[in-house]
């Protein structure tokens, strides 16, 4: 089910995430880990983050099943109705953000110096102006997902990241060294990016409107939208995972100027393998697990061999890739941080906490692999409330840790790790002990983990984990990167040779 997945979808997702990382490197080149970097990160990410937390994931959970029962004309009518609600609500929310920009800035960027408080207020105003377009883009992305238009879906984010990278490169070459005037410049580019994205999405959807208009009849009126409880659980299930790193980043900001940017860069080291490996595997496994569950429910097969095979394949692949990514980061985090954010873009001393915090965050990939598969199963069997409970518990852990004063970057990374572990325990406990015994292949999961521990110990003994600053020669950094890649390959090889599980997962 994995190798046969759409290659175009995978390549576009990869390009989108890689371009997102390049945006962070351009941000590092423009502002480093300064207070202005904190301001720029909040301004450029807040509209899409709010859209993701409030509507984007919920729209997919709710509208995709709803549209499956409607004609094209009815889908268009439903989309237009939801668009009106979104635009009205987002305009009200944007107005509230503008009215409360001072207090909101103190909440989101508590560590910003007094000299930049005005810049934070301006940044929030620009974010508020861009919010309605971001909300509408979330709806249109859901429609493109329904139509399986992966080119339109993933390339929309390429457009946004491309424009913002151009803005950051423009500022790094022509802007003032003090950052004066950066907020209006980036704000204009932000608006251009979100509106170009809407134009691209609208152009990709134009055949739908032509086809739908040709089918308009008395039966084209859409049915009632799902009730508020469905929307609430969908919003919580989709929004809580996005809230965790955001809350941790905000707590980190309170420790001083540039801490928000440093935490953001460190999280990017973890986020790329998380999305491209673990979450992608869970997404690709969803249809296979759902089909297996349907066959199990419709037959007398009480053992559920198909369900067991689908879950085991997803779990083995997600866990092995998580161990491989963790090994790569733990062995080569300093060198990787230097490649992405160093080499003239940031001072060597600023790279040290990025690598250190990213190394801590690497351990969180393991419980997130378990969590991603468990949540896929819970969604399949219709028990999303336990998924919400799992992520709510993870958020509570981060909130408690931050509230009691543990706001250093590495402490917050450990809090995220603990939260993800607690969420994974809750999610699997909700599935029950018999399901765990049937679905969790302990031997296949143990081998990559043991190899991961051995490789990390070996790297520390050889001193490879400390290679990465600009003071170290380029050849040493290349050696560290090579060791990082080899470590990931060795972990995957251990899963390949320990048993047939990983081979079957890749071939199925």
C-alpha positions, -999 to +999 in steps of 0.1 A: +000+000+000+030+023+005+051+019-026+020+019-048+008+053-034+006+082-057+041+093-067+030+128-077+014+133-043+046+122-025+069+143-046+047+174-043+045+169-005+082+165-003+088+196-024+064+216-002+081+205+030+116+211+016+106+245+005+093+252+039+127+243+054+143+266+028+120+293+040+134+289+075+170+290+062+162+322+044+147+336+076+179+326+094+199+344+068+178+376+070+173+378+108+193+350+125+179+343+160+172+379+168+141+395+182+131+405+147+132+368+137+107+362+165+084+389+151+088+376+115+080+340+124+048+350+142+036+372+114+043+347+086+030+316+103+000+329+124-026+331+096-021+296+083-017+283+119-050+298+129-067+285+098-053+250+105-063+249+141-098+264+136-110+250+103-086+233+079-084+199+095-121+200+107-132+208+071-115+176+059-130+154+086-165+168+081-169+179+045-152+150+027-177+124+039-205+150+034-195+157-002-193+120-010-231+119-009-236+150-030-236+158-067-211+183-081-237+211-081-246+204-045-209+203-035-205+237-051-235+250-031-222+236+001-188+250-005-202+285-011-223+283+020-193+273+042-172+299+025-196+326+036-195+314+072-157+312+071-153+347+057-177+362+081-161+345+111-126+353+100-134+389+095-147+391+130-117+373+144-093+396+124-111+426+138-106+412+173-069+406+166-064+442+154-083+456+184-063+436+209-030+436+191-010+449+221-022+422+246-021+395+219+015+404+211+025+402+248+009+367+249+024+353+217+059+369+220+065+375+257+102+377+254+104+404+227+123+436+238+105+468+244+120+483+213+102+458+191+068+459+207+056+482+180+068+458+154+049+430+170+017+450+169+023+458+132+030+422+125-003+411+141-022+436+121-007+422+088-015+387+100-051+397+107-055+411+072-042+379+057-064+357+079-096+356+057-076+345+027-059+318+047-093+305+060-108+304+025-076+287+012-082+259+038-117+254+024-105+253-012-077+229-003-103+206+012-122+207-021-091+199-041-084+170-017-119+157-024-113+159-061-079+142-057-063+171-074-029+167-057-012+191-080-035+219-070-035+208-034+002+207-027+015+232-052-006+259-034+018+258-005+047+259-029+034+292-041+032+307-006+067+294+004+082+306-029+069+341-024+079+343+012+114+330+004+117+357-022+107+383+004+133+371+029+160+370+003+150+405-009+152+418+027+185+400+035+202+417+005+185+451+006+170+457+040+184+476+069+207+459+093+185+470+122+154+455+107+136+488+104+108+486+078+110+447+078+074+442+090+057+463+063+078+447+036+072+412+047+035+420+053+030+431+017+047+399+005+025+379+029-007+393+014+007+387-021+014+351-012-020+343+002-039+359-026-018+343-053-025+310-036-062+317-038-059+325-075-041+293-081-066+272-062-095+290-079-080+283-113-076+246-105-113+244-095-127+262-125-138+229-142-159+220-112-180+252-114-185+248-152-196+211-147-217+220-116-235+249-133-244+226-162-262+202-137-281+228-118-317+217-111-342+216-084-323+188-068-291+208-066-299+223-032-274+210-007-286+191+024-281+204+059-246+206+072-235+182+100-243+193+135-221+213+158-209+183+178-193+168+147-176+201+139-164+204+175-148+170+177-133+174+142-118+208+151-103+195+184-089+164+167-073+184+140-063+215+159-047+201+191-017+185+173-009+219+157-012+236+191+014+216+209+046+230+192+030+265+190+024+266+228+059+253+235+074+279+212+055+307+230+067+295+263+103+295+250+099+331+238+095+342+275+132+333+281+145+362+260+150+377+226+155+352+198+144+322+219+112+318+198+132+317+166+157+293+180+130+269+191+113+272+158+145+263+139+151+233+162+115+221+157+120+222+120+148+196+124+121+173+139+091+183+118+105+174+084+110+136+091+078+137+112+057+148+082+075+131+054+079+097+071+056+091+101+025+111+092+028+101+055+029+064+064-002+068+086-020+087+059-012+060+033-022+033+057-056+048+064-074+034+033-059-001+038-068-002+075-103+011+067-109-015+040-096-043+063-119-031+091-148-031+068-142-066+056-138-078+092-171-062+102-189-077+072-176-112+076-173-139+103-135-135+104-132-129+141-094-130+140-092-101+115-061-113+097-064-085+071-068-058+098-038-073+118-016-073+087-025-037+077-019-023+112+013-043+117+027-031+083+019+006+092+033+003+127+066-014+116+072+010+088+064+041+108+084+030+138+114+020+117+114+053+099+111+071+132+141+053+146+161+060+114+152+097+115+160+099+152+194+082+146+202+107+119+194+137+141+211+124+172+242+115+153+244+145+131+221+173+145+250+198+148+261+193+112+225+193+099+218+225+118+250+240+103+239+231+068+204+245+072+211+276+093+249+281+094+276+288+068+273+325+071+236+328+078+238+326+116+267+328+141+282+295+153+271+301+189+235+304+178+236+270+162+245+252+194+210+254+210+193+246+177+212+214+174+209+205+211+171+212+212+166+193+179+185+163+194+161+163+223+131+166+200+144+136+180+134+112+208+098+124+204+096+109+169+093+074+185+061+080+205+047+100+176+051+070+153+031+049+178+006+077+182+001+083+145-009+047+138-031+045+169-050+076+159-055+061+124-071+031+139-092+052+162-104+072+133-112+040+114-133+026+142-151+059+149-136+066+183-121+100+177-130+112+212-101+091+225-078+108+200-089+142+213-083+130+248-048+118+240-038+151+225-055+171+252-034+152+277-002+160+257-012+197+257-018+196+294+017+182+300+033+211+280+011+237+297+020+224+332+057+223+324+057+258+311+034+272+338+058+260+366+087+278+349+105+251+329+107+272+298+142+266+285+142+251+250+155+217+259+130+215+288+101+222+265+113+197+240+114+171+268+079+182+278+067+177+242+083+142+242+065+134+275+033+147+261+035+126+230+044+095+250+014+101+273-009+106+243+004+074+227-003+054+259-038+068+261-045+061+224-033+025+225-050+019+259-083+029+242-078+001+217-075-024+244-049-050+256-061-078+232-056-054+202-022-045+214-012-081+217-025-089+183-013-058+164+021-048+180+050-069+167+074-065+196+104-082+180+101-062+148+100-029+167+127-038+192+155-044+167+155-008+152+153+007+187+183-013+200+203-004+169+194+033+175+206+032+211+239+015+200+245+040+172+239+070+195+263+056+221+289+049+194+286+085+180+290+100+214+321+078+221+336+088+188+327+125+193+307+128+161+277+143+179+297+175+186+306+182+150+288+211+134+300+245+143+316+268+118+349+264+137+351+228+126+364+222+091+341+215+063+355+180+059+346+172+095+311+184+089+308+163+058+320+133+078+293+140+104+266+142+077+278+110+062+277+093+096+242+106+100+230+091+067+248+058+074+231+056+108+197+060+093+205+033+067+218+009+094+186+013+114+164+006+084+187-024+075+182-038+110+144-038+105+148-053+070+169-083+082+154-090+116+122-104+100+098-102+071+077-074+086+094-044+070+098-062+037+061-071+037+051-035+046+070-021+016+058-047-008+021-046+002 
